[in-house]
Amino acid sequence: MSSETPSINYVSLSKAMSKALRHRPERIGITLAPDGSVELSVLLAALNRCGGWPRTLTEADIMEVRS
């Protein structure tokens, strides 16, 4: 049995983030501030609640997409 941590498909994560932040934030249960921002912890929790990831997303995963 392998002890490797499952990898995240960053293209899929990027698309999920774009859809949530640009088009349908209410669909994942977040509310954007008037300036269009959201706390990183709120976005992360919402994406993890939606599921479909091979492991729990982390702040590092979000930062990898952003870079």
Number of C-alpha atoms within 10 A of each C-alpha: 3 5 5 6 8 11 11 14 12 14 10 12 18 16 12 14 19 13 14 20 19 11 10 14 18 11 12 18 15 18 17 15 9 7 6 9 11 15 11 12 11 13 23 17 16 17 21 16 13 11 11 9 16 11 12 15 17 13 11 9 17 17 10 12 15 9 5
